[in-house]
Amino acid sequence: GSHALALSAPGILIHETPDVGSIGTSASHGCIRMRGGDELDLFNQVPVGTTVVIVSAGGAKARTNTPNSTSADQNAAVNY
């Protein structure tokens, strides 16, 4: 992937993974993994400051985070 979205919670990114079998599983320490290209679509559609709500598999609200303006903007593109 060419882009990632950093949340204000330390160590949590939304990014592409080549291991599509790991999507939707607890395979990392907090990152949210997406299929190839989907992270770029999301990156281009979500403005800085958007509130992100992470829910558990059971649908219960787990945590709310807002991307911080310095790490979630166009300058925060990272390669994975």
Buried (B, 14 or more C-beta within 10 A) or exposed (E): BBBBBBBBBEEBBBBBBEEEEEBEEEEBEEBBBBEEEBBBEBBEEBEBEEEBEBEEEEEEEEEEBBBBEEBBBEEBEEEB
